[in-house]
Amino acid sequence: MPFAIHPATSERFDDVATLLAPRNPDSPTCWCLTYRLPPKENQALSARERPERVRELCSGPIPPGILAYDGDDVVGWCGVAPRSELHAFTHSTRIPRLDDLPVWTVWCFRVRGGHRGKGVAQALLGGAVEHAQHHGAPAIEGYPVDNGGARVNATMAYVGTRGLFENAGFTKAADTGSVSDGFPRILMRLALERH
């Protein structure tokens, strides 16, 4: 794998900001919090408070995601965490809960411009699997678009594609009621061996 993968710890917060921060610091960009927080809490955070909330998460016992590096350059971000920490999925009426396993979820990919199409997302997904496995997850899920190979708008591609997940060994476990960029999203799962 040509990319080094590291957890998004507090020591790497500047690199997290490189991937998630808007050009305008007063823009209320997601910062990968929309799926994590209850809607009222998410909407109440100002643009300037959002990075501080992510900094807190990076200082916690389980980093909120992972980063991909090409040499010293950070080139990608992947949000990965226990599903139980993600309000949007624990309360979703569109993304089914298959069982009571304490699964982990991959919900967001960001690849820096100039680095797309080089395998960064695939490296991130592989790193997300290792990250979840390292923390004892019995399985990991994602909810990518089932795009049948059709092009997905770069803005909406953050959820990943079925092919991306299949290439990492995931299999389709269920349909969902969610749609992104006009494509249905499906639930993909990979069982993990305990270490």
N, C-alpha and C positions, 0 to 999 in steps of 0.2 A: 504494500500500500504506500503510495508516494506521499501521503499526507500524515502528519503526526496529529493524534487526537488527544486532547486534554480536557479534564473537567473544568467547568466555568467557576472556579473558585474566586475568592475575593482578590487574590494576587493577580488574577487575570481579568479583573473587571474592566480595565481600559480596553481590552480586546473585545469584551462583550459589547461595550459601548460602540466600538468601531462598527460592529455588525448590526446593532439594534437601534442606535440613536439616529434621530432625524437630523438633517442639515440645520434646520431651524430648531434650536432648543426649546422654543415655546410651542412647537407643534405637538399635539397630544397623540403621538404615535403609540402603537401597541406595547412595545418593549417586551413582547411575549408574555404579557400579563392577562390578556383578554380571556383566555381559556382557564387561567389559573384562579382568578379572583371572582367572587360573586359580582354580578353586574353593577349593583349600587356602589360597592367599594371601588370597582374598576373605574366607573364614571366619575367618582368623586376625586380621584387622584389627578392633580394638575400635571401639566407637562414637565414641570421641574421636580415634582415628587416621584414620578415614575422611575427615573434612574436610581433614585435612592432606595426605592422598594426592591429593585432588582439587585442592588448592591447588598442589601440585607439578605436576600435569598442566596447570593453567592457566598456569604459568610456562614451559612447554615451547615448542618451536618451532611446534607445531600445537596450538592450543587444543582441549580435549576436546568442545567443543560451541559452541552459539550461544545468544544471549539475545534476546528480543523486548521492546521498550519501547513503552509508550503514554505519550508525553511523557517525564517523568523516572521513571515507575514501571516497574519490571521486571515483566512479565506472563507470560513464558514461557521455557522452556528446551527445547532439542533436542540430544540426544547425536548427534554426527556425527563420524566418523573413518575412516581407512583400515580396511578389514575386517581387514587383517593385524595391527592393534593390538588386536583384539577376540577374546580367547581363546574365548569361547563360539561364535563363528561360524567361526573357523579350525579348531576341533575338533568342530564340530557333526555329528551323524549325522542330524539332522532338517531342518536348513536346508542345501540343496544348494549346492555350489560349481559355478557354471556353466562357468567357464573360468579361464584363468590371468591375466586382466586384473587389474591392481591397483585393484580397485573400492573405493569408499568406501561406508560403511553408515550409514543413519539408523536408530537403534534405540529412541529414547525421546523422547516429548513430555511436557512438564509445563506446564499452563496454570493460573495462579492462580485460585482461587475468585473469583467475581464477574466474571471476564473470559472465561468459556467461552461458546462459541456466537457469538463476535464475529469469527472469522477468524484468531485468533492462531496456531492450529496450521498453517493454510494459509500464513500469513506465515513461520512458522518453517521449513516444508518448502521454500518458495522460497528462503529464506536459506541453508538447508543445501545446496541445489543450487549456489548462487553460491559458498559457502564451499569446497565440494569442487572446483568448477571453478577457483577462484582458486589452489588448491594443486595444480592439474595433474591431477586425477582424470580418467580416461578415461570413467568411468561411475559412477553412484551407485545403490545398492540400498536397499530397505526390505523388511520382512517383516510387513506389516499383516494384520489379520484380514479375511477375505472374508465380511462380515456381511450382504450382500445388503440393506443399508439398515436392518436391525434394530438396535435400541438395544444399545450395548455398555456394560457396567458401567464407570463412570468410573475405577475403580482399574485395570482391565485395558485401558483405552483407550490406555495409554501407547505401544502399538506402532503406533497409527494404524489407519485403515481403508482398504480398497481405494479407495473414492471419493475420499478425501483425496489419495491418491497419483495416481489417474487425473486429478484436476483439475490436478495439477502436471505432467502430461505423461508420467508413468510408465506402462509397460505390463506386464501379467503375463508373466513369463518362465518360471515353473515353479511347481508345487505344492510344498509342504513337508510334513514329517511332524509339524509343530508345530501346537498348538491353544492358543487363548487365549480364556477366557470362553465355552468351548463352540464357538467358531468356528474353522474351519481358517485357518491363516496361509498366505499365498502370497508368492512372491518377485516383487517388482516392481522393474523396472530402467529407468533413463533413461541413454542415451548422452549424453556431454558433449563439446562442442567444446573443443579445446585453445586456450588464449589465449597 
